[in-house]
Amino acid sequence: MAIEIISRGDAFKINNTYKSLKEHVYDYIVSNIQDGVLSPGQKISEIEICEALKISRTPVREALIQLSSEDIVENIPRRGFLVKQIDVNSKLEVYQIIGVLDALAASLAIDLLTEQDFKKMEYYIDIVDQAIQNQDYHEYQVNQYQFHNVYIQKCGNQKLIDLITSMQNGIIRMTYLSSNKDVLFNVFSQSNQEHKRILSYFKSKNREEIERFIKDAHWKITYLEMI
C-alpha cells in the first residue's frame, strides 16, 4: 500500500493513494492471510469476500488470479483458490532473494532520499517500537514494511519495486508464527534496532555498508523455529 506522510510541525498525516477495486480486494486478502484469518491450505470464499466488501465477483476473481500468479494462493480444479502452503526451505530461499533485492533498492535510493524521507522512517520506527511494547503483531507488520517502503519507492526502478512488493506479500504471512510471545517480540525488537542502523547508513550515505547489512544481517533468519 502506498502511503504519503505529510509533516506539519510534529504532526504526521497519512493518506492512502487511489487504488482500483482489484487492488483493494488484493490488499484485503493479503491482510487476512497475514493476520491468520486465512491459514495455509484454507479455501478462500469468493462469495464471503464479495459480501464483506459489498462488491461484484469480477474484482475478487481478478485479485485471486493475480495472487495465484504470485504464488501466494493456488487454484485447485473443482476446489477453488486455496492459501498456498510453503515449506521451510522455500521460505529461506525467498528470504535470500528478497534480501538481495531490498539491498539493491537501498543502494539505488541512497542518493535520492530527503530529510522528509528520513522523518518518515523515524516515524515508522517509533510506531514499531510502540507496537512491540503493546505486543501488537498486526501494527508491527504493517509499519515495519512501511519503513522499508519509504526507500523502496524512491529507488527509481519500477520493475524492482513491483518484484519486491509481490515477494513481500508472499512472505509476510509465512514468518514469525511462534506462540512464544516473549521470544517473538524480542526478535521484533532486534529487527527494529536494525531499522535504526539502516537509517543511520542512509543518513551517512554509506552505500557499501547498507547493502552488506541489509543483505547479510537484516534479512538473515536466526530463529528457524519461528518461520
C-alpha positions in Angstrom: 0.0 0.0 0.0 1.4 3.3 -1.0 1.4 5.9 1.8 2.2 9.6 1.9 3.2 11.2 5.2 2.8 15.0 5.4 4.6 16.7 8.3 3.1 19.8 9.9 5.4 20.6 12.9 5.5 17.4 14.9 2.2 16.0 13.4 2.0 13.5 10.7 -0.9 12.8 8.3 -1.1 9.5 6.4 -3.0 9.4 3.2 -3.8 6.4 1.1 -3.3 6.8 -2.6 -6.0 5.8 -5.1 -6.4 2.1 -5.7 -8.7 0.1 -8.0 -11.3 -2.3 -6.7 -9.0 -5.2 -7.6 -6.2 -3.7 -5.6 -8.5 -3.2 -2.6 -9.5 -6.8 -2.8 -5.9 -7.9 -3.2 -4.9 -6.0 -0.1 -7.9 -7.4 1.8 -7.0 -11.0 1.0 -3.3 -10.4 1.8 -4.2 -8.8 5.1 -6.4 -11.7 6.1 -3.6 -14.1 5.3 -1.0 -12.0 7.2 -3.3 -11.8 10.3 -4.0 -15.6 10.3 -7.7 -15.2 9.4 -6.9 -17.3 6.3 -4.5 -20.2 7.1 -2.2 -22.2 4.7 -4.4 -24.8 2.9 -7.6 -22.9 3.6 -10.1 -22.3 0.8 -10.8 -18.7 0.0 -14.5 -17.9 -0.3 -15.2 -15.5 -3.2 -18.8 -15.1 -2.0 -17.7 -14.1 1.5 -15.3 -11.5 0.1 -18.0 -10.1 -2.1 -20.4 -9.8 0.8 -17.8 -8.3 3.2 -16.6 -5.7 0.7 -20.0 -5.2 -1.0 -18.6 -5.6 -4.5 -19.2 -7.8 -7.5 -17.3 -11.0 -8.2 -15.2 -9.7 -11.0 -12.6 -7.8 -9.0 -12.4 -10.6 -6.5 -11.6 -13.1 -9.2 -9.1 -10.7 -10.7 -7.3 -10.3 -7.4 -7.2 -14.1 -6.8 -5.7 -14.7 -10.3 -3.0 -12.1 -9.5 -2.3 -13.7 -6.1 -2.1 -17.1 -7.9 0.4 -15.8 -10.4 2.5 -14.5 -7.4 2.4 -17.9 -5.8 0.5 -16.7 -2.7 -2.6 -18.7 -3.4 -3.1 -21.7 -5.7 -6.1 -22.5 -7.9 -7.1 -26.2 -7.5 -9.5 -27.6 -10.1 -13.0 -28.2 -8.6 -11.9 -26.8 -5.2 -11.2 -23.2 -6.0 -8.5 -20.9 -4.6 -6.5 -22.0 -1.5 -3.9 -20.3 0.5 -0.6 -21.9 -0.6 1.4 -23.9 1.9 5.2 -23.3 1.7 7.9 -25.4 3.4 10.8 -24.0 5.4 13.4 -24.4 2.7 11.2 -22.4 0.3 10.8 -19.7 2.9 14.6 -19.5 3.4 15.1 -19.3 -0.4 12.7 -16.4 -0.6 14.4 -14.5 2.2 17.8 -14.9 0.4 16.3 -13.4 -2.7 14.4 -10.5 -1.1 17.5 -9.6 1.0 19.4 -9.0 -2.2 16.6 -7.1 -3.9 16.0 -4.9 -0.8 19.7 -4.2 -0.6 19.7 -3.2 -4.3 16.7 -0.9 -3.7 18.5 0.8 -0.8 21.7 1.3 -2.8 19.7 2.9 -5.7 17.8 5.1 -3.3 20.6 6.3 -1.1 21.3 9.5 -3.0 17.7 10.2 -3.7 16.4 10.3 -0.1 15.5 13.6 1.5 15.2 14.8 5.1 11.4 14.3 4.8 12.1 10.6 3.9 14.3 10.3 7.0 11.4 11.7 9.1 9.1 9.1 7.6 11.4 6.3 8.5 11.9 7.7 12.0 8.1 7.9 12.3 7.7 4.2 11.4 10.5 3.2 13.8 8.6 4.9 16.6 5.3 3.3 15.7 7.0 -0.1 15.5 8.5 0.4 19.0 5.0 1.1 20.3 3.6 -2.0 18.6 6.4 -4.1 20.2 5.6 -2.7 23.7 1.9 -3.4 23.1 2.7 -6.8 21.6 0.6 -5.8 18.6 1.6 -8.2 15.8 -0.5 -6.5 13.1 0.7 -3.0 13.8 4.3 -4.3 13.8 4.0 -6.0 10.5 2.2 -3.1 8.7 4.6 -0.4 9.9 7.9 -2.3 9.6 7.1 -2.9 6.0 6.2 0.8 5.5 9.7 1.6 6.9 11.2 -0.4 4.0 8.8 1.0 1.5 10.0 4.6 2.1 13.3 3.9 0.3 12.0 1.1 -1.9 9.5 3.5 -3.5 12.3 6.0 -4.0 14.8 3.6 -5.8 13.7 4.7 -9.3 13.3 1.2 -10.7 9.6 0.3 -11.0 10.3 -3.3 -12.0 12.3 -3.8 -8.8 9.6 -2.1 -6.8 6.9 -4.4 -8.2 9.0 -7.5 -7.6 9.8 -6.6 -4.0 6.2 -5.8 -3.3 5.0 -9.1 -4.7 7.6 -11.1 -2.7 6.8 -9.2 0.5 3.1 -10.0 0.2 4.1 -13.7 -0.1 6.5 -13.8 2.9 4.8 -11.7 5.5 2.3 -14.5 6.2 4.9 -17.2 6.5 7.1 -15.8 9.2 7.1 -15.5 12.9 4.3 -17.9 13.8 5.8 -18.7 17.2 3.3 -18.9 20.1 6.1 -17.8 22.5 5.2 -14.1 22.6 8.2 -13.1 24.7 10.7 -14.6 22.2 8.6 -13.3 19.3 8.7 -9.7 20.3 12.4 -9.9 21.4 13.1 -10.8 17.8 10.9 -7.8 16.6 12.8 -5.5 19.0 16.1 -6.6 17.5 14.7 -6.1 14.0 13.7 -2.5 14.8 17.1 -1.8 16.2 18.4 -2.9 12.8 16.0 -0.4 11.2 17.6 2.4 13.2 21.0 1.2 11.9 19.8 1.2 8.3 18.5 4.7 8.8 22.0 5.8 10.1 23.6 4.3 7.0 21.2 6.2 4.8 22.0 9.5 6.5 25.7 9.0 6.2 25.3 7.7 2.6 27.3 4.6 3.3 26.2 2.6 0.2 28.6 -0.3 0.7 27.7 -0.9 4.4 23.9 -0.6 3.9 24.0 -3.1 1.1 26.0 -5.6 3.2 23.9 -5.0 6.3 20.5 -5.4 4.7 21.5 -8.5 2.6 23.7 -10.4 5.1 22.2 -9.3 8.5 18.7 -7.8 8.4 17.2 -10.5 6.2 19.0 -13.4 7.8 16.8 -15.9 9.6 18.2 -16.7 13.0 15.3 -18.5 14.6 14.2 -21.3 12.2 11.6 -22.5 14.6 9.7 -19.1 14.2 9.1 -19.4 10.5 
